Amino acid sequence: MRPATVADVEHALTIAEAAAPAWAATPPSARAAALEHAADALQADMPRLMGLLVREAGKTWANAVSEVREAIDFLRYYAAQARTQFDNATHVPLGPVACISPWNFPLAIFTGQVAAALAAGNVVLAKPAEQTPLIAAESVRHLHAAGVPHGALQLLPGDGATVGASLVADARTRGVLFTGSTEVARNIQAALAARLSPDGQPVPLIAETGGQNALIVDSSALAEQVVQDVMASAFDSAGQRCSALRVLCLQADVADRIVAMLKGAMDEATIGHPAALSPTSAR
């Protein structure tokens, strides 16, 4: 797989514009059926997808299971939304939509963005994180096999400065779904704010960005449970998730005991290759 170029983005947008009317006219029930078939395909392909998540994204096996299940849930959820709530007479798609996803959930968030846009009748230009294009390609392959036309869903791997920026800047992009850093989200927002869609409306941006999650512990909390939850939230997936614990606030009269227990738990933790069910300590 090679990174897309600016010329590739131009070509993909031309294809997307040509494919947009047919996909927009596709009955919501048919779009839903394609997403449901893709969900079934991901379920059947779970062992292979898990292996790719471990190798490419550094997922542990337990997190790889959760990741595939979350992608399946997204497909089925948006299929249900399209089947029960959408009507082509009242729900008009935007047109070509750029989906830009992160590396820490390279299957779940990638698939969720794409499924949401497709369910609403938009054609999608999907830009996965440059670190994890292979698992994204498998998601796209399953969606194509499930009935999503190639023109309605195109994969554009590459770096954000080339592929992402080109997609955002092009007037044919009628919406952007982004998950990533706050800084990049602001850059996208500024670029989209500089132009309007053909009907004179602002170009929509749906963005999920990072944060600083805190846990506040008072004296009523069970210390053993606190330590267990801190270890899971801060260090599962090596802390590489937006919900990971960043700041721990302890009431003064329980702080010393919990900190001592937490240090002990950290001493017991092991570091190793995520493919190993019982990694060897690297301490």
Backbone bond lengths (Angstrom), bond angles and torsions (degrees), N, CA, C in turn:
res aa  C-N    CA-C-N  psi(-1)  N-CA   C-N-CA  omega(-1)  CA-C   N-CA-C  phi
1 M - - - 1.464 - - 1.528 109.10 -
2 R 1.331 116.33 131.08 1.462 120.03 179.16 1.525 109.87 -110.79
3 P 1.323 117.51 152.13 1.465 119.88 177.17 1.518 111.24 -65.26
4 A 1.315 115.71 145.57 1.464 120.32 176.89 1.525 110.04 -71.94
5 T 1.304 115.40 151.95 1.461 122.22 176.81 1.526 109.32 -105.96
6 V 1.316 115.41 173.09 1.466 119.90 176.03 1.533 109.81 -60.17
7 A 1.324 116.66 -36.92 1.470 119.98 177.60 1.526 110.91 -65.17
8 D 1.330 117.17 -37.06 1.459 120.82 177.00 1.532 110.76 -63.81
9 V 1.315 116.86 -40.61 1.465 120.85 178.37 1.521 110.09 -63.04
10 E 1.317 116.51 -43.64 1.470 120.91 177.86 1.523 111.01 -59.20
11 H 1.318 116.01 -45.82 1.465 120.67 -179.68 1.526 110.79 -64.72
12 A 1.332 116.27 -41.68 1.456 120.24 -179.24 1.520 111.67 -64.54
13 L 1.310 117.58 -39.70 1.463 120.76 178.38 1.523 111.54 -65.58
14 T 1.325 116.57 -36.19 1.466 120.26 176.18 1.524 110.38 -62.95
15 I 1.332 116.28 -44.17 1.464 120.86 177.83 1.528 110.41 -64.42
16 A 1.318 116.62 -42.19 1.462 120.78 -178.19 1.524 111.15 -62.65
17 E 1.316 116.63 -43.98 1.472 118.97 178.80 1.519 111.68 -61.36
18 A 1.329 116.28 -38.91 1.460 119.74 179.67 1.525 111.61 -69.03
19 A 1.332 117.03 -32.99 1.461 120.96 -177.49 1.513 113.27 -84.86
20 A 1.325 117.74 -16.66 1.463 121.36 -172.60 1.528 114.20 -59.14
21 P 1.331 120.42 -45.95 1.466 118.73 -177.23 1.526 113.53 -61.49
22 A 1.326 117.73 -40.50 1.461 120.40 -178.42 1.527 111.35 -66.93
23 W 1.345 116.42 -42.33 1.471 118.44 180.00 1.526 110.81 -69.64
24 A 1.327 117.24 -36.70 1.464 120.58 177.64 1.528 111.17 -64.06
25 A 1.336 116.78 -32.69 1.464 120.97 -179.35 1.522 112.67 -83.40
26 T 1.319 117.88 -11.58 1.463 121.13 178.39 1.528 109.46 -63.59
27 P 1.313 119.30 131.02 1.466 120.52 -179.57 1.526 111.28 -56.70
28 P 1.321 117.67 140.41 1.469 120.06 178.50 1.525 113.11 -53.74
29 S 1.329 116.84 -33.70 1.470 119.38 178.77 1.526 111.44 -64.29
30 A 1.322 116.80 -34.96 1.465 120.47 178.71 1.530 110.61 -72.62
31 R 1.331 116.07 -39.40 1.464 118.65 175.75 1.524 109.66 -63.29
32 A 1.326 116.46 -41.27 1.464 120.63 178.32 1.519 111.35 -61.91
33 A 1.316 116.99 -41.25 1.457 120.39 -179.24 1.518 111.31 -62.57
34 A 1.327 117.28 -38.41 1.459 120.61 178.89 1.536 110.47 -64.31
35 L 1.332 116.52 -42.26 1.460 119.60 178.67 1.527 111.10 -65.62
36 E 1.311 116.93 -38.69 1.469 120.51 178.29 1.518 111.64 -65.72
37 H 1.330 116.97 -40.10 1.465 119.90 177.10 1.532 110.66 -64.17
38 A 1.333 115.92 -38.28 1.464 119.28 177.86 1.529 110.74 -65.63
39 A 1.321 116.78 -38.33 1.467 120.29 177.32 1.524 110.80 -61.34
40 D 1.325 116.13 -43.08 1.468 119.86 177.65 1.523 111.11 -62.61
41 A 1.331 115.67 -37.85 1.468 119.91 -179.34 1.523 111.20 -67.72
42 L 1.336 117.11 -40.98 1.463 119.89 176.90 1.525 110.70 -63.67
43 Q 1.316 116.32 -39.44 1.462 119.73 178.46 1.526 110.80 -60.95
44 A 1.326 116.16 -44.88 1.462 120.28 -179.33 1.523 111.94 -68.18
45 D 1.319 116.43 -27.59 1.467 121.60 -176.11 1.527 112.34 -98.30
46 M 1.322 117.29 13.23 1.465 120.56 -172.86 1.531 114.05 -55.49
47 P 1.329 120.78 -46.59 1.469 118.55 -178.00 1.524 113.46 -57.98
48 R 1.324 117.40 -42.92 1.461 120.33 -179.60 1.526 111.06 -68.91
49 L 1.344 116.91 -40.37 1.460 120.68 178.33 1.523 111.11 -64.08
50 M 1.324 116.49 -38.09 1.460 120.12 177.15 1.530 110.93 -61.02
51 G 1.320 116.88 -43.96 1.455 120.16 178.86 1.514 112.30 -60.82
52 L 1.324 116.50 -39.77 1.455 120.17 179.25 1.528 110.95 -69.03
53 L 1.325 117.72 -37.92 1.463 121.05 176.98 1.524 111.44 -63.19
54 V 1.325 116.42 -39.32 1.464 120.08 178.85 1.527 110.45 -66.35
55 R 1.320 116.82 -44.68 1.471 120.38 -175.57 1.520 112.33 -74.42
56 E 1.334 116.68 -43.51 1.467 118.51 -173.21 1.524 112.81 -87.01
57 A 1.326 117.35 -38.29 1.464 120.87 -174.04 1.521 113.91 -107.21
58 G 1.343 117.92 -3.75 1.444 119.83 179.39 1.512 114.57 72.59
59 K 1.332 117.50 24.30 1.458 121.06 178.11 1.528 110.32 -71.99
60 T 1.324 116.53 146.26 1.451 119.05 166.25 1.524 108.15 -75.67
61 W 1.324 116.18 164.69 1.466 118.83 -178.18 1.531 111.52 -61.52
62 A 1.329 116.75 -41.17 1.467 119.27 -179.84 1.519 111.00 -63.09
63 N 1.328 116.51 -42.09 1.463 119.08 178.78 1.523 112.08 -71.74
64 A 1.321 117.62 -28.89 1.462 120.07 176.33 1.520 110.84 -65.82
65 V 1.345 116.90 -40.28 1.463 120.17 175.74 1.525 109.86 -58.49
66 S 1.335 116.43 -49.11 1.467 120.85 -178.80 1.521 111.71 -61.98
67 E 1.319 116.25 -36.96 1.465 120.57 -178.32 1.534 111.13 -64.79
68 V 1.321 117.02 -46.57 1.466 119.73 179.59 1.526 109.90 -65.02
69 R 1.318 116.53 -41.83 1.467 119.44 179.16 1.524 111.42 -61.93
70 E 1.321 117.09 -39.01 1.463 119.97 179.43 1.526 111.10 -65.86
71 A 1.326 117.06 -40.40 1.460 120.25 176.91 1.526 110.70 -61.41
72 I 1.324 116.24 -42.57 1.472 120.90 177.53 1.520 110.57 -62.47
73 D 1.327 116.42 -42.68 1.465 120.27 178.86 1.524 111.44 -60.86
74 F 1.323 117.00 -42.35 1.464 120.48 178.23 1.533 110.55 -58.92
75 L 1.312 116.53 -47.65 1.460 120.16 -178.93 1.525 111.26 -59.36
76 R 1.316 116.28 -44.89 1.468 119.74 -177.39 1.530 111.41 -72.34
77 Y 1.324 116.47 -35.22 1.465 119.52 179.30 1.529 110.85 -64.43
78 Y 1.339 116.82 -50.60 1.458 119.18 -177.46 1.532 111.30 -70.41
79 A 1.324 117.29 -28.70 1.460 119.60 173.00 1.524 110.25 -62.83
80 A 1.320 116.58 -43.35 1.466 120.17 179.12 1.525 110.89 -64.71
81 Q 1.333 117.05 -39.37 1.461 120.15 177.41 1.527 111.05 -61.41
82 A 1.318 116.38 -46.08 1.466 119.92 -179.43 1.523 111.23 -64.59
83 R 1.311 116.45 -41.52 1.465 120.62 -175.49 1.532 112.30 -68.42
84 T 1.325 117.05 -35.65 1.460 120.22 -172.04 1.526 114.55 -102.51
85 Q 1.338 117.76 -20.49 1.464 118.79 -171.56 1.523 114.96 -123.38
86 F 1.325 117.89 -15.05 1.459 119.26 -174.12 1.522 111.53 -96.60
87 D 1.319 114.71 146.08 1.462 122.41 175.36 1.524 106.46 -143.15
88 N 1.311 117.12 127.46 1.461 119.92 -177.37 1.528 113.07 -62.33
89 A 1.323 116.49 -21.37 1.458 119.55 179.66 1.524 111.90 -75.57
90 T 1.316 117.18 -24.57 1.463 120.61 -175.51 1.528 113.15 -118.59
91 H 1.330 118.22 -21.74 1.458 122.28 -178.61 1.525 108.44 -109.80
92 V 1.314 115.59 95.68 1.467 121.19 -175.21 1.531 109.18 -92.70
93 P 1.332 118.78 123.43 1.466 121.21 179.63 1.523 111.99 -64.89
94 L 1.320 115.44 160.07 1.457 120.83 177.21 1.518 111.66 -76.86
95 G 1.349 115.99 -39.45 1.460 121.78 -173.71 1.521 109.28 123.79
96 P 1.331 118.79 -143.35 1.465 120.26 177.84 1.528 111.60 -64.25
97 V 1.319 116.06 128.93 1.460 122.68 -178.71 1.526 108.46 -125.43
98 A 1.329 116.62 135.53 1.464 121.87 176.38 1.526 109.07 -94.12
99 C 1.326 116.33 129.71 1.464 122.57 175.81 1.523 108.11 -114.13
100 I 1.323 116.91 116.18 1.467 122.65 -175.51 1.526 107.71 -118.81
101 S 1.329 116.24 114.58 1.472 120.52 -170.03 1.528 111.52 -118.32
102 P 1.354 117.46 162.96 1.461 122.26 -175.45 1.520 112.34 -95.12
103 W 1.335 115.34 171.68 1.466 120.69 -177.97 1.521 112.64 -84.63
104 N 1.344 118.44 -20.09 1.466 117.89 -172.17 1.534 113.24 -78.88
105 F 1.335 116.94 -20.60 1.462 121.46 170.11 1.532 107.34 -131.49
106 P 1.328 116.97 69.24 1.466 120.73 -166.90 1.519 114.47 -73.73
107 L 1.317 118.22 -15.74 1.464 120.74 175.71 1.519 110.97 -104.48
108 A 1.324 117.85 -47.13 1.460 121.17 -174.19 1.524 112.20 -67.41
109 I 1.330 117.53 -55.38 1.462 119.44 -178.27 1.518 110.76 -68.53
110 F 1.322 116.77 -40.10 1.468 119.80 176.90 1.530 109.94 -56.55
111 T 1.318 117.03 -51.55 1.465 121.16 -177.37 1.518 111.21 -67.04
112 G 1.331 117.27 -37.62 1.455 120.00 179.88 1.513 112.65 -63.12
113 Q 1.330 117.32 -45.33 1.465 120.39 177.29 1.523 111.20 -59.86
114 V 1.318 115.29 -48.39 1.469 120.72 -177.28 1.523 110.45 -63.37
115 A 1.334 117.03 -44.44 1.464 120.63 -178.26 1.519 111.43 -62.68
116 A 1.334 117.32 -41.84 1.465 120.85 179.82 1.527 111.09 -61.62
117 A 1.334 115.71 -45.92 1.463 119.63 -178.29 1.527 111.57 -67.18
118 L 1.327 116.49 -42.18 1.464 119.78 179.34 1.521 111.67 -65.89
119 A 1.316 117.31 -40.98 1.456 120.91 -179.34 1.515 111.39 -59.47
120 A 1.335 116.39 -35.09 1.457 121.12 -179.50 1.525 113.05 -80.75
121 G 1.340 116.96 -0.82 1.452 120.72 176.92 1.512 115.17 92.67
122 N 1.331 116.75 9.05 1.461 120.10 177.70 1.527 110.74 -85.63
123 V 1.313 115.95 150.44 1.462 119.65 169.26 1.527 107.39 -88.95
124 V 1.329 116.49 148.33 1.459 120.92 -166.39 1.523 111.40 -122.39
125 L 1.324 114.76 135.86 1.457 122.90 168.26 1.520 105.97 -113.03
126 A 1.325 116.77 106.72 1.458 122.60 -170.02 1.518 110.90 -98.62
127 K 1.350 115.88 120.12 1.462 121.79 179.29 1.523 108.39 -113.44
128 P 1.341 117.71 98.83 1.463 119.21 178.12 1.520 110.54 -75.82
129 A 1.328 115.63 168.02 1.462 119.74 173.58 1.524 109.44 -59.08
130 E 1.326 116.30 143.81 1.468 119.34 -177.03 1.518 112.47 -63.66
131 Q 1.363 116.77 -22.13 1.467 120.02 -179.14 1.528 112.83 -78.36
132 T 1.333 118.52 -20.26 1.468 120.58 -170.60 1.536 112.30 -134.61
133 P 1.315 118.68 57.14 1.469 119.28 -179.09 1.525 113.65 -79.16
134 L 1.330 118.45 -24.26 1.464 120.04 -172.67 1.524 112.19 -70.40
135 I 1.343 116.36 -42.27 1.461 118.70 179.05 1.527 110.19 -68.90
136 A 1.331 117.62 -33.72 1.464 120.92 175.81 1.525 110.41 -63.87
137 A 1.323 115.94 -40.37 1.461 119.96 179.47 1.531 111.30 -61.99
138 E 1.325 116.80 -34.82 1.470 119.73 178.15 1.517 111.08 -68.24
139 S 1.312 117.52 -38.26 1.461 120.82 175.80 1.519 110.88 -61.42
140 V 1.325 116.18 -45.88 1.474 120.89 179.34 1.533 110.60 -64.01
141 R 1.319 116.64 -40.34 1.468 119.89 179.33 1.524 111.19 -60.19
142 H 1.317 116.25 -43.91 1.460 119.44 179.40 1.529 111.78 -66.60
143 L 1.324 117.35 -37.74 1.462 119.88 178.62 1.525 111.70 -66.72
144 H 1.328 116.38 -40.26 1.472 119.58 175.80 1.526 110.68 -62.55
145 A 1.321 116.68 -45.31 1.465 120.26 -179.68 1.522 111.61 -64.50
146 A 1.334 116.75 -26.43 1.461 121.08 -179.21 1.516 113.03 -81.62
147 G 1.332 117.56 -7.20 1.455 119.21 176.15 1.511 116.24 122.11
148 V 1.327 118.46 -1.64 1.462 120.23 176.25 1.526 108.33 -76.83
149 P 1.326 119.21 122.50 1.476 120.36 -178.44 1.520 112.01 -61.00
150 H 1.317 115.42 148.74 1.468 120.09 -179.31 1.525 111.26 -61.42
151 G 1.325 116.85 -34.16 1.463 119.02 178.32 1.513 113.29 -70.71
152 A 1.326 116.88 -22.67 1.463 121.01 -179.06 1.521 112.44 -85.25
153 L 1.328 117.34 -16.11 1.461 121.22 179.20 1.518 108.35 -144.60
154 Q 1.343 115.85 113.90 1.450 121.64 179.54 1.527 109.87 -124.59
155 L 1.321 115.48 138.65 1.460 121.98 179.79 1.521 109.08 -97.84
156 L 1.344 115.49 129.09 1.461 121.29 179.93 1.527 109.12 -128.14
157 P 1.332 117.65 81.62 1.468 119.88 178.95 1.519 110.92 -71.42
158 G 1.316 115.34 153.24 1.462 119.22 178.60 1.508 110.46 148.94
159 D 1.338 116.32 -176.92 1.463 119.79 -177.13 1.521 110.63 -85.74
160 G 1.320 114.38 158.41 1.456 120.00 -176.43 1.514 113.54 -64.07
161 A 1.328 116.94 -36.34 1.460 120.13 -176.86 1.521 112.41 -65.73
162 T 1.339 116.42 -27.52 1.467 120.16 179.96 1.521 111.14 -96.90
163 V 1.324 116.56 -62.84 1.459 120.86 -173.41 1.526 111.59 -76.40
164 G 1.337 115.86 -51.90 1.460 118.80 -177.91 1.516 112.42 -60.68
165 A 1.315 117.10 -46.75 1.466 120.90 -178.57 1.527 111.32 -63.62
166 S 1.329 117.00 -38.42 1.468 120.15 179.68 1.517 111.12 -65.86
167 L 1.331 116.43 -40.85 1.460 120.13 178.38 1.522 111.46 -64.08
168 V 1.324 115.56 -45.73 1.463 119.85 -177.44 1.523 111.48 -65.21
169 A 1.311 117.15 -37.76 1.462 121.05 -174.96 1.520 113.20 -76.34
170 D 1.325 117.57 -22.80 1.464 119.90 -173.59 1.526 111.01 -75.44
171 A 1.327 116.24 133.83 1.464 121.64 -177.43 1.517 112.59 -66.07
172 R 1.337 117.66 -18.35 1.464 119.82 179.58 1.530 112.21 -77.95
173 T 1.320 117.61 -14.55 1.461 121.11 176.08 1.517 108.24 -79.37
174 R 1.328 116.79 116.33 1.468 121.57 -172.38 1.526 113.10 -99.77
175 G 1.313 117.43 1.04 1.455 120.99 178.48 1.511 109.43 -174.80
176 V 1.336 116.54 155.61 1.460 121.62 -179.56 1.524 108.90 -135.03
177 L 1.337 115.61 131.06 1.462 122.93 169.55 1.514 106.76 -110.03
178 F 1.327 116.60 123.79 1.467 120.63 -173.32 1.514 110.33 -135.71
179 T 1.322 116.24 135.90 1.460 122.33 168.27 1.520 107.25 -129.08
180 G 1.330 116.55 124.69 1.451 120.08 -178.06 1.520 110.75 168.81
181 S 1.302 116.23 -149.19 1.454 120.73 -173.83 1.524 111.66 -75.71
182 T 1.324 115.03 153.77 1.462 120.51 178.01 1.524 110.93 -63.67
183 E 1.321 116.81 -37.55 1.465 120.72 -179.35 1.520 111.22 -61.25
184 V 1.333 116.66 -47.02 1.462 119.45 -179.97 1.532 110.37 -66.82
185 A 1.321 117.55 -38.00 1.467 120.55 178.12 1.526 110.84 -59.96
186 R 1.316 116.43 -39.51 1.472 119.35 178.28 1.520 111.31 -66.86
187 N 1.325 117.10 -37.80 1.466 120.12 177.24 1.531 110.71 -63.68
188 I 1.334 116.03 -42.18 1.457 119.82 177.75 1.520 110.46 -63.68
189 Q 1.324 115.98 -44.11 1.465 120.48 179.45 1.523 111.08 -58.38
190 A 1.336 116.53 -43.27 1.461 120.20 -179.58 1.523 111.16 -65.24
191 A 1.332 116.61 -40.47 1.460 119.82 -179.98 1.523 111.16 -65.95
192 L 1.319 117.34 -41.67 1.467 120.25 -179.51 1.528 111.53 -71.49
193 A 1.333 116.91 -32.94 1.464 120.38 -179.68 1.521 112.28 -67.09
194 A 1.333 115.97 -18.11 1.462 120.00 -178.54 1.518 113.12 -79.98
195 R 1.323 117.20 -4.58 1.473 119.91 -179.80 1.524 110.20 -144.39
196 L 1.334 115.34 165.17 1.452 122.20 177.07 1.520 109.17 -118.79
197 S 1.319 116.53 159.63 1.456 120.61 174.35 1.525 109.08 -71.44
198 P 1.343 118.48 167.19 1.464 120.65 -177.86 1.528 114.23 -57.17
199 D 1.336 117.75 -26.01 1.463 119.64 178.54 1.528 112.52 -89.99
200 G 1.343 116.68 11.06 1.453 120.73 175.51 1.514 115.43 83.96
201 Q 1.340 117.46 8.51 1.457 121.56 -179.07 1.537 110.71 -97.52
202 P 1.332 117.51 155.35 1.472 119.58 174.40 1.530 110.73 -60.46
203 V 1.314 115.95 148.38 1.461 120.85 177.83 1.528 108.11 -80.74
204 P 1.337 118.16 120.37 1.469 120.29 -175.32 1.532 112.54 -65.48
205 L 1.329 114.75 142.12 1.460 123.04 172.06 1.519 107.89 -128.96
206 I 1.336 116.21 122.59 1.460 121.81 172.83 1.522 106.31 -110.49
207 A 1.339 116.48 112.93 1.457 120.27 -172.84 1.522 111.01 -127.76
208 E 1.334 114.77 136.10 1.460 122.34 171.35 1.517 106.88 -119.02
209 T 1.329 116.63 120.93 1.457 119.62 -174.04 1.527 110.87 -123.19
210 G 1.316 115.23 179.66 1.454 121.22 -174.83 1.513 113.21 -75.95
211 G 1.323 115.16 172.04 1.450 120.50 179.15 1.512 110.87 -160.27
212 Q 1.320 116.08 -175.02 1.464 122.81 178.32 1.529 107.32 -120.79
213 N 1.320 116.81 96.85 1.454 120.44 -177.88 1.527 110.82 -82.95
214 A 1.329 115.50 134.97 1.459 121.42 -176.56 1.523 110.40 -121.06
215 L 1.325 115.63 150.47 1.465 123.10 172.92 1.519 107.14 -120.82
216 I 1.330 116.15 124.64 1.466 122.05 -179.57 1.526 107.76 -107.90
217 V 1.321 116.52 122.57 1.464 122.48 -174.23 1.523 109.25 -118.96
218 D 1.353 116.31 125.04 1.456 119.37 174.57 1.526 109.90 -107.94
219 S 1.317 115.91 -176.22 1.457 120.77 -172.19 1.521 113.68 -71.67
220 S 1.332 117.89 -11.14 1.464 119.92 179.51 1.525 112.67 -82.24
221 A 1.329 117.20 -12.31 1.461 120.69 -176.19 1.520 111.38 -76.52
222 L 1.322 116.07 145.51 1.460 121.85 175.37 1.527 108.21 -76.14
223 A 1.321 116.44 119.18 1.465 120.52 -172.73 1.522 112.07 -58.95
224 E 1.329 116.94 -41.58 1.465 120.29 -179.31 1.527 111.16 -60.98
225 Q 1.334 116.40 -39.75 1.463 120.05 179.12 1.520 111.03 -68.93
226 V 1.339 115.85 -38.01 1.463 119.78 178.19 1.526 110.41 -59.48
227 V 1.328 115.82 -48.47 1.464 119.81 -177.83 1.527 110.49 -62.84
228 Q 1.306 117.14 -42.26 1.464 120.73 178.95 1.520 111.05 -60.94
229 D 1.333 115.99 -44.52 1.466 119.93 -178.51 1.529 111.54 -69.28
230 V 1.334 117.04 -38.40 1.462 119.97 178.30 1.519 110.66 -62.75
231 M 1.312 117.18 -45.43 1.462 120.68 -179.55 1.521 111.11 -61.75
232 A 1.325 116.48 -42.10 1.468 119.77 -178.91 1.520 111.26 -68.28
233 S 1.335 116.60 -44.32 1.462 119.65 -174.88 1.521 112.38 -74.09
234 A 1.339 116.85 -39.01 1.459 119.37 -175.21 1.519 113.68 -81.57
235 F 1.333 117.28 -32.26 1.459 118.96 -168.84 1.525 115.18 -118.70
236 D 1.313 119.09 -11.84 1.459 119.14 174.54 1.529 108.20 -63.89
237 S 1.329 117.18 140.66 1.470 121.39 -173.84 1.528 111.10 58.60
238 A 1.331 116.23 28.89 1.465 121.22 -178.74 1.524 111.60 54.41
239 G 1.335 116.16 27.67 1.454 120.59 179.31 1.509 114.49 74.02
240 Q 1.318 117.56 7.55 1.463 120.41 -174.38 1.523 111.18 -91.55
241 R 1.305 115.78 64.54 1.454 121.25 173.23 1.526 107.95 -151.92
242 C 1.310 116.55 151.68 1.463 120.06 -173.19 1.521 111.94 -66.41
243 S 1.325 117.91 -21.61 1.458 120.90 -179.07 1.522 112.98 -92.82
244 A 1.314 118.24 4.70 1.462 121.05 -177.69 1.534 111.00 -66.49
245 L 1.322 115.47 144.45 1.462 121.34 179.28 1.528 109.95 -67.52
246 R 1.317 115.60 129.31 1.466 121.01 178.81 1.530 111.93 -113.26
247 V 1.336 117.85 -34.07 1.465 121.83 -174.65 1.525 108.34 -131.57
248 L 1.329 116.69 126.92 1.461 122.54 177.47 1.525 109.14 -112.71
249 C 1.321 116.39 119.18 1.464 122.14 -178.72 1.529 108.28 -110.40
250 L 1.331 116.49 119.80 1.465 122.17 -175.78 1.527 110.87 -115.57
251 Q 1.335 115.70 136.79 1.465 120.05 172.61 1.526 108.51 -62.13
252 A 1.316 116.67 139.00 1.462 121.90 -169.85 1.521 113.25 -55.78
253 D 1.350 117.64 -41.19 1.463 118.11 -172.94 1.519 113.99 -77.70
254 V 1.353 118.07 -5.13 1.473 120.34 174.83 1.523 111.35 -118.45
255 A 1.333 116.22 -1.56 1.463 119.93 -172.46 1.528 112.32 -64.05
256 D 1.323 117.80 -46.37 1.469 119.79 -174.82 1.528 111.05 -60.41
257 R 1.335 116.73 -44.41 1.470 119.63 -177.77 1.524 111.06 -66.26
258 I 1.325 116.98 -43.70 1.460 119.55 -178.08 1.523 110.77 -68.38
259 V 1.321 117.47 -39.83 1.473 120.22 178.71 1.528 110.04 -62.60
260 A 1.324 117.10 -41.70 1.466 119.86 178.73 1.522 111.29 -63.46
261 M 1.339 116.92 -42.04 1.459 120.57 178.41 1.524 110.70 -66.91
262 L 1.324 115.71 -37.39 1.457 119.78 -179.65 1.527 110.84 -67.18
263 K 1.318 116.98 -39.90 1.468 119.57 176.33 1.522 110.48 -61.96
264 G 1.326 116.63 -39.92 1.458 119.41 177.48 1.512 112.27 -63.59
265 A 1.328 116.50 -41.09 1.467 119.86 178.06 1.518 111.41 -64.73
266 M 1.325 116.30 -38.65 1.465 119.79 178.47 1.519 111.01 -67.51
267 D 1.338 117.62 -34.94 1.459 120.56 176.80 1.530 111.33 -64.91
268 E 1.325 116.34 -30.90 1.464 121.00 -179.26 1.527 112.58 -81.51
269 A 1.325 116.81 -18.13 1.467 120.08 -178.93 1.523 110.11 -68.33
270 T 1.315 116.46 149.09 1.457 121.51 178.89 1.522 110.79 -118.92
271 I 1.297 115.70 154.85 1.458 122.91 -179.98 1.520 108.05 -121.39
272 G 1.304 116.86 133.47 1.448 119.32 179.96 1.509 111.69 -171.37
273 H 1.312 116.57 -172.30 1.453 122.17 -179.26 1.523 109.12 -69.52
274 P 1.338 117.93 133.60 1.468 119.76 -176.50 1.529 113.71 -63.78
275 A 1.317 117.59 -20.90 1.462 119.56 178.91 1.520 112.28 -71.90
276 A 1.329 117.77 -18.75 1.453 121.67 -179.57 1.521 109.75 -84.45
277 L 1.341 116.70 127.63 1.449 119.54 178.99 1.516 111.70 -67.60
278 S 1.332 117.40 -31.20 1.466 122.33 177.62 1.524 108.24 -127.98
279 P 1.322 118.23 83.00 1.467 120.28 -174.82 1.520 112.21 -65.21
280 T 1.309 115.06 147.82 1.452 121.58 177.28 1.525 109.23 -77.86
281 S 1.307 116.21 136.54 1.454 120.03 -178.84 1.515 110.09 -61.12
282 A 1.341 115.21 138.65 1.463 121.20 176.86 1.523 110.78 -105.68
283 R 1.341 116.86 12.27 1.460 119.12 -178.89 1.521 110.47 -67.90
